[in-house]
Amino acid sequence: MQRILVTGTNRGLGLEFVRQLLARGDRVIATCRHPGKALALTELAAAHPGHLHTLPLDLASERSIAEAARETAALTDTLDALINNAGMLVSGERFGAVEHKSLVDSFAANVAGPVLLTQALIPLLEKGKSPRVLSITSRLGSIAGTTAFGTPSYAMSKAALNMATRQLAAALAPRGIIVLCASPGWVKTDMGGDNAPVTPHDSVAGLLKVLDAATKNDAGRFVDYKGASIAW
């Protein structure tokens, strides 16, 4: 049994992470902006008494991050893994009409939030068993793979999250914490759309295998949900 905190759990991949972690017997702390409105999480908590706790978290707010870290420490004295899943994508962006707010909000949610939350949870992760941090990124954050203009706020913020992964991996390796980032693939979620070829179940199942199998040699890697390396 592991103790794992997952962000962005009210729907999509985050909710599927919670489902699969609970099914295998882990204890989960699930965060989202409005847990009281997340009916699926409420149902999962009822079905798995004592194994799921929900906490409010707005990754764009330093105060919210600090409060979530404090509440997590009140629930458990150790974390074995942190899954930085929450993120945002601004749809419909076009060159010449990219808005300042879209860029700022995307970097706050997709980069600053995960970095600051990871930083805040270090005291708990240091006490975990083979502690790991997995940040959900995207192939769209691959600089080497970019050939066209599209979803700039999302793509650039995910590229920054990839750099944050390398930075955190270097900082936390001496503390025994493995940090890596993974692309979930093009997944059939609200963000990915109905035409996506990968199901949330298959994506999360693969990502959990990546997380569970991670060793110190994987620190700082950028991989897909099957564990294959992606070009930076």
N, C-alpha and C positions, 0 to 999 in steps of 0.2 A: 504493500500500500504506500502510495506517495501522497504528499500534500502539494497541490499545484494551484497556482493562481492564473486565471485566464481573463483577459480583457475583451470587451466587445461581445458579450455573450447573449444578448437579447435575441439574436437571429443569426442566420447564415452559418459560416464556419465556426464562429465562437460558440453558438448553441450546440453545434455538432461535436465540438471538442468536449463540452460539458457532458453530453450524452455518452460519448464513448469512454471518457474517463470514469464516470460513475459506473458504467456497465462493467468495468474491469476492477472496481472496488476501491478506486482512489478517493481521497477527500479533496473536494474542490471548493475554491473561493472564486465565485463568478462575479465579475464586475460589469456594469453598464451604466449609462447615465440615469436611467429611471427604472430601477429594479421592480418597483411597485406596479409598473405597467407591463412587465415581462411575464405574461401568463405562462408561457412554456417553462420558464425557470421555476415559477411557483409550483407547477405540477411536478417537475423533476425533484424539487425539494421535498414534496410530500411523499413521493415514491421512494426516496432515498434518505430517510430521516437520519440526521446527524452527519451526513456525508456532503451536504451542499449548503454553503452559506453565500448569500448574495450581498454585495456592497455597491453603493453608488460611486461612480467615478467618471469625471469629465477630464479627459487627458489634456484639454486645452487650459485647465485651471491648476496652477501650482497649489492652491489651497486644497482643492479636491484631491490631488495626488497625495499631499501630506496627510490628509484625513484618512484616506483609504489605507495608507501605510500604517497609520496608528491603529485603525480598526483591525487590520490584518494581524498586527502584533498582539492584539487583545484576544484574537481567536486561536492563534497558534504561535508556538515559540520557534518554529522552523518551517522553511519552504524547500521542497526538493526541486521545484521548477517554476519558472515564470514563462507564460506564453503571451507575448505581446501581439495580440491578434487585432485589436481595435484599429480602425483607420477610416479614412474618408476619401472619396473620389468625386471630383467636380466634373459632371458630364457636360458635353456640348461646348467645350472650350475651342476657340478658333484663334489662329494667329491674327494679331492686330486687335483682339478684343479680350485678351487675358486680363482679369481683374486683380487688383492688389489684394483684395480680401480673400480671393480664392487661393492665392499663393500663401498668404500668411496663415490662413486657417489650416491649409493642408500641411504646412510644415509644423504647425503647433500640434496637430493630432497625430501625424505620421512619423515625426522625428523627435521633437522636444518631449512630447508626452512619454513615449516609450523609454527614452534615455533617463528622464527624471524619475519615472516610476522604478526602473531598474536600480537606479542609484539609491532610492529611498528604501528599497527592499533588501539591500545587501546584507544588513545584520541578520535577517532571517535566512537568506540563501546560504550564508557562510556556515550555518548550522545544519544545512540539509545534507542528505546522502547523495553523493555525486551530483551536486547542484548544477542545473543547466538553465540557460535563458535562450528561448527560441523566439525570434522576431519574424512575423509573417510579412514578407516583402513581396516583390513581383518581378517577373521578367522585364516589365516595362521600366524597371529601375536599372537595367543593364545598359551602361553607356556603350559598350562594345556592340550590343545588339540593336541599338537605335538607328533607324534609317529614315524615319519620317517624323513630322510634327504631329503630336497627338497626346491628349490628356497630360499637358505639360505640368500642371500643379502636382498631379499624382505621381507622374514619372520622376520628376526632379526630387520630390520629397522621398520617394522610395530609394532613389540613388543615394540620397543623404542618409537614409536609414541603413543602407548597406555600409556606408563609411562609419556610421555610429557603431555598427556591429563589430567592425575591425578595431575601432578604438576601445570599445568595452571589452572585447576579447583580450586585448593586450593588457588592459588595466586589471582585469579580474582573474587572469590565468594564475598569477601568484597566490591568489586566494582559493584556488581550486574550483573556480566557477567557470564552466564552459559556456561560451556565448557563440551562437551562430544564427544565420538567417536563412529562410527558405521561402520559395515561391510555391503557392498552393496549386498552381495551374490555373487554367481558365475554368472556373467552377460555376455551376448552375445555382447562383444565388441572386439576391436582389441586385448586387453590384455586377455580377458576371452576366446576368441575363439568361433567358431561356435557351439560347443557342449554344451555350457553353457545353463542351463535351464531357466534363468531369463532374461527377456527383460529389456533394459535400461529404458523404460517407467515405468514398474512396480517397478523396484528398486528405481528410483528417486521419484516416487509418494510416496512410503513408507518412504523413507528417509526424504522427506519434511514433512510428517505427524509427524515423530519423532522430527524433528527440531521445528515445530510449537507448538507441545504439550509439549516441554521441560520446566520443572520447576526447581527450585533450588534443588529439591530432585533428579534430574537426573544428577546433576553436577558430572563429573568424571566417568560416566557410560560407559561401553563397551557393545553395543547392536547390534542386526542385523537390517536389513532394515524394519522389522515389529515391532521393539521395544523390542524384547525379549533379556534378558541378555545373554552375552557370557562369559564363564569362562576365567579368565585372564591367 
